[in-house]
Amino acid sequence: MTTPVKRLPRRMPGWAKVLTAVVVVLVVMFAGIRLSLLPGLRDFFGTETKDRSGPALLKSIQDMSRYDAASGNFQVVVDLEKDAKYLPDAIRGTRTLYVGAGTVDAYVDLGQVGDEDVTVDEDRTSATLRLPHARLGKPALDPDRSYAVSKQRGLLDRLGDIFSDNPNGEQAVQKLAVKHISEAAKDSELTARAETNTTDMLEGLLHSLGFEEVKVTYGS
């Protein structure tokens, strides 16, 4: 009697393992899309957000001597695209369309005004003030008016977001938005408006104190 020979199971080739992994990833992605289309399942598998932050701590206090004389509202559309050199966009690459809105203040630093910059006549009817030129503050991005219009990511970038501590981070487009807003503020007439408003404020204040002639200049 002949004993049948048992055949060893064939090992899966490498290309088959790679194909299986890709199929599993696609199944997970499509499952996520399905869950987003079915509100009931999404609520069942959803997460609950709880704010466990501690109280804010006051680190320092700074005395302000500047007069904020003007504020500009800006908006910019950032179109940021990152491509891999030898891979198609569907595999590796991102493109984000982001609307950034923010404000930039223009101010005059009255703390730099010394005794030699203020001249008053003996009758206290005439005053001359020399102030430093107006400067621009740092742009402040408004999170309530800034948002991403669209995000396109390749397959590898989507997989990277799964293991990232900050998936779908928008730091890059936010920094670009702040940069473009800052450049736009420099090209605007914001500092000139600030100096005009500061002059009007000081003239009104000194006139109320009895000065008949008030002259305000800017520069060293």
C-alpha positions as CSV (number, residue, x, y, z in Angstrom):
1,M,0.0,0.0,0.0
2,T,1.4,3.3,-1.1
3,T,1.3,6.2,1.4
4,P,0.2,9.4,-0.3
5,V,2.7,12.2,-0.2
6,K,1.5,15.4,1.5
7,R,2.2,18.5,-0.5
8,L,3.5,21.5,1.4
9,P,1.4,24.7,1.0
10,R,2.8,27.0,-1.6
11,R,4.2,30.3,-0.3
12,M,2.6,33.5,-1.5
13,P,4.9,35.4,-3.8
14,G,6.0,38.9,-2.9
15,W,4.0,40.7,-5.6
16,A,0.8,39.0,-4.2
17,K,1.5,40.3,-0.7
18,V,1.9,43.8,-2.0
19,L,-1.3,43.5,-4.0
20,T,-3.1,42.2,-1.0
21,A,-1.9,45.1,1.2
22,V,-3.1,47.6,-1.4
23,V,-6.5,46.0,-1.6
24,V,-6.8,46.1,2.2
25,V,-6.0,49.8,2.3
26,L,-8.5,50.5,-0.4
27,V,-11.2,48.5,1.5
28,V,-10.5,50.6,4.6
29,M,-10.7,53.8,2.7
30,F,-14.0,52.9,1.0
31,A,-15.4,51.7,4.3
32,G,-14.6,55.2,5.8
33,I,-16.4,56.8,2.9
34,R,-19.4,54.6,3.4
35,L,-19.5,55.4,7.1
36,S,-19.5,59.1,6.3
37,L,-22.5,58.6,3.9
38,L,-24.5,56.7,6.5
39,P,-25.3,59.1,9.5
40,G,-26.5,56.2,11.7
41,L,-23.3,54.2,11.4
42,R,-21.2,57.3,11.7
43,D,-22.8,58.2,15.0
44,F,-22.4,54.7,16.2
45,F,-18.6,54.6,15.5
46,G,-18.2,58.3,16.2
47,T,-16.0,59.9,19.0
48,E,-16.9,62.2,21.8
49,T,-14.8,65.3,22.3
50,K,-14.0,66.4,25.9
51,D,-12.0,69.5,26.8
52,R,-9.7,68.5,29.7
53,S,-7.4,71.5,29.4
54,G,-6.1,73.1,32.5
55,P,-6.5,76.8,33.4
56,A,-4.5,79.4,31.4
57,L,-1.6,80.8,33.3
58,L,-0.5,84.4,33.2
59,K,3.2,84.3,32.3
60,S,4.1,88.0,32.0
61,I,2.6,91.6,31.7
62,Q,4.0,94.2,29.4
63,D,3.2,97.9,29.6
64,M,2.2,99.2,26.2
65,S,3.1,102.8,25.1
66,R,2.1,102.5,21.5
67,Y,-1.0,104.1,19.9
68,D,-2.8,101.7,17.6
69,A,-4.0,104.2,15.0
70,A,-5.2,102.0,12.1
71,S,-6.1,98.4,11.3
72,G,-6.3,96.7,8.0
73,N,-8.4,93.7,7.1
74,F,-6.8,91.4,4.5
75,Q,-7.8,88.2,2.7
76,V,-5.6,86.0,0.5
77,V,-6.2,82.7,-1.4
78,V,-3.2,80.4,-0.9
79,D,-2.7,77.6,-3.5
80,L,0.1,75.4,-2.2
81,E,1.1,72.3,-4.3
82,K,3.9,69.8,-3.3
83,D,4.9,67.2,-5.9
84,A,7.2,64.2,-5.8
85,K,9.9,64.3,-8.4
86,Y,9.5,60.8,-9.8
87,L,6.0,59.8,-8.6
88,P,2.5,60.8,-10.0
89,D,0.3,63.0,-8.0
90,A,-2.1,60.2,-7.3
91,I,0.6,58.3,-5.4
92,R,2.6,61.1,-3.8
93,G,1.7,64.8,-3.7
94,T,-0.5,67.3,-2.1
95,R,-2.4,70.4,-3.2
96,T,-4.3,72.7,-0.7
97,L,-6.5,75.7,-1.6
98,Y,-6.8,77.8,1.5
99,V,-8.5,81.1,2.2
100,G,-6.6,83.2,4.8
101,A,-8.2,86.2,6.5
102,G,-6.5,88.4,9.0
103,T,-5.7,91.9,10.3
104,V,-2.6,94.0,10.6
105,D,-2.4,97.0,13.0
106,A,-0.4,100.1,12.3
107,Y,0.8,102.0,15.4
108,V,3.0,104.9,16.6
109,D,5.3,104.1,19.5
110,L,4.8,107.1,21.8
111,G,7.2,105.6,24.3
112,Q,10.1,106.7,22.1
113,V,9.1,110.3,22.4
114,G,11.7,112.2,24.6
115,D,11.7,115.6,26.2
116,E,13.7,117.0,23.3
117,D,10.9,115.9,20.9
118,V,8.2,118.2,22.5
119,T,8.5,121.9,22.3
120,V,6.0,124.3,24.1
121,D,6.2,128.1,23.9
122,E,6.1,130.2,27.1
123,D,2.5,131.2,26.7
124,R,1.5,127.5,26.3
125,T,-0.4,128.3,23.2
126,S,1.8,126.6,20.7
127,A,3.2,123.0,20.7
128,T,5.4,121.1,18.4
129,L,5.8,117.3,18.6
130,R,8.2,115.1,16.7
131,L,7.1,111.4,16.7
132,P,8.6,108.2,15.2
133,H,7.2,106.9,12.0
134,A,4.3,104.5,12.2
135,R,5.1,100.8,12.1
136,L,3.2,97.7,11.3
137,G,2.4,95.0,13.8
138,K,2.4,91.3,13.2
139,P,-0.4,89.9,11.1
140,A,-3.1,88.1,13.1
141,L,-4.8,85.3,11.2
142,D,-8.5,85.0,12.1
143,P,-9.4,81.3,12.5
144,D,-13.2,82.1,12.2
145,R,-12.7,83.5,8.7
146,S,-9.9,81.3,7.5
147,Y,-10.6,77.9,6.0
148,A,-9.4,75.2,3.6
149,V,-11.4,75.2,0.4
150,S,-10.0,71.9,-0.9
151,K,-7.3,69.3,-0.2
152,Q,-5.9,66.8,-2.6
153,R,-3.5,64.2,-1.4
154,G,-1.8,61.2,-2.9
155,L,-2.2,57.6,-1.6
156,L,1.1,57.7,0.3
157,D,0.2,61.1,1.9
158,R,-3.2,59.7,3.1
159,L,-1.5,56.7,4.7
160,G,1.0,59.1,6.3
161,D,-1.8,61.1,7.9
162,I,-3.0,57.9,9.6
163,F,0.2,57.6,11.6
164,S,0.8,61.3,11.9
165,D,0.4,63.2,15.2
166,N,-1.1,66.1,13.3
167,P,-3.1,64.8,10.3
168,N,-4.1,67.2,7.7
169,G,-2.0,69.9,9.3
170,E,-2.4,73.4,7.8
171,Q,0.7,75.1,9.2
172,A,2.3,75.5,5.8
173,V,-0.6,77.3,4.2
174,Q,-1.2,79.3,7.3
175,K,2.4,80.6,7.3
176,L,2.1,81.4,3.6
177,A,-1.1,83.3,4.3
178,V,0.5,85.3,7.1
179,K,3.5,86.1,4.8
180,H,1.3,87.3,1.9
181,I,-0.9,89.4,4.3
182,S,2.3,91.0,5.7
183,E,3.5,91.8,2.2
184,A,0.2,93.3,1.3
185,A,0.2,95.5,4.4
186,K,3.6,96.9,3.5
187,D,2.4,97.8,0.1
188,S,-0.7,99.5,1.4
189,E,-1.2,103.0,2.9
190,L,-1.8,101.6,6.4
191,T,1.2,103.4,8.0
192,A,0.3,106.7,6.4
193,R,-3.3,106.4,7.6
194,A,-1.9,105.6,11.1
195,E,0.2,108.8,11.1
196,T,-2.8,110.9,10.0
197,N,-5.0,109.4,12.7
198,T,-2.4,110.0,15.3
199,T,-2.0,113.6,14.3
200,D,-5.7,114.2,14.5
201,M,-5.9,112.6,17.9
202,L,-3.0,114.7,19.3
203,E,-4.3,117.9,17.8
204,G,-7.8,117.3,19.3
205,L,-6.3,116.5,22.7
206,L,-4.0,119.5,22.8
207,H,-6.6,121.9,21.5
208,S,-8.9,120.8,24.3
209,L,-6.1,121.7,26.7
210,G,-5.9,125.2,25.4
211,F,-3.3,125.0,22.8
212,E,-4.1,127.1,19.7
213,E,-1.4,125.9,17.4
214,V,-0.3,122.3,17.3
215,K,2.3,120.9,14.8
216,V,3.1,117.2,14.6
217,T,6.0,115.8,12.5
218,Y,7.4,112.3,12.0
219,G,10.9,111.0,11.7
220,S,14.2,111.5,13.4
